[in-house]
Amino acid sequence: MVKELVVYPDNRILACTDVRSFKDDSDRLLTDIKDTMKANNLTALSAIQIARPFNVAVIKMDDGSYLELINARILQKEGSFQSKEQTSYFPNITITVPRYKKIKLIYEDKNGNSCHLDIDDEKLSATIQRKLDFLFGGTPLDKVSKEYKEQILEALAKDGLVPESADVCPTFSKKDYITSFTDKILFFMGASLLSPIFMKFFEMSKETASKFYTFDKFAFPTVWILMIIYFIYAQFEAKKYKQCSSCQIGNQIGIIAKRLAISVLFAFGAYIVFEKILNLS
């Protein structure tokens, strides 16, 4: 049976629960979802979008078949991209939302059997993530910056279009490459402090230990330089994504201070190990 779609600002979209009993009700609910999809020319719909507060979603596949997802959960996610999306809950609006390219999904079928699915198709991955947004008490707007969200809500109020130039908060930042490389340097600085153990149990020569110390001498200022670069680039992102919490200065200072403190600790440790214990001066 075709059901009425829940449309913004109807807050019934925010209440949902898992399916506990797999009986005739599940078949009727799935049929109602499919009938409503066909009547409204939709390719995906969750139960909550027809005011049925259950963790159920149906996706129409390219071959015309239907993927029925009950109590779905995302176990793993990989990569990111900006997905331009439309949903019946926000009529006449196109939203740019950060999504994961690949996901590993677990769910149950209408008989209660456990299933899993690896999705590496961006379109299908984004569609499933969008349905799960609704099923977990939210909407796609919860994935974007506060500033962009306000623009969308204003456009909805005016029944207009969302500006194409609006920036969304990224799920992955280029500055993460800097922290990742810095962490690798810090790992090897920490590992070098084990030199006395290697010399005692693995017959490592003082010459080899000296190379570790040389590495530490270069690694220490490198970490500081990388953190300066990180801060400069982070400031650029903070201006671009003004409402993104991960881009703000408090978060940046915490990330920088942590790594600088570790680098100082490891540098001092290297001085003690190589200068005082191993006498490599």
Buried (B, 14 or more C-beta within 10 A) or exposed (E): EEBEBBEBEEEEBEEBEEBEEBEEEBEEBBEBBBBBBEEEEBEBBBBBBBBBBBBBBBBBEEEEEBBBBBBBBBEEBEBBBBBEBBBBBBEEBBBBBBBBBBBBBBBBBBEBEEBEBEBEEBEBBBBBBBBBBBBBBBBBBEBBBEBBBBBBBEBBEEEEEBEEEBBBBBBEBEBEEBBEBBEEBBEEBBEBBEBBEBBEEEEBEBEEBBEBBEBBBEBBEBBBEBBEEBBEBBEEBBEEBBBBEBBBEEBBEEBBEEBBEBBEBBBEBBBEBBEEEBEBE
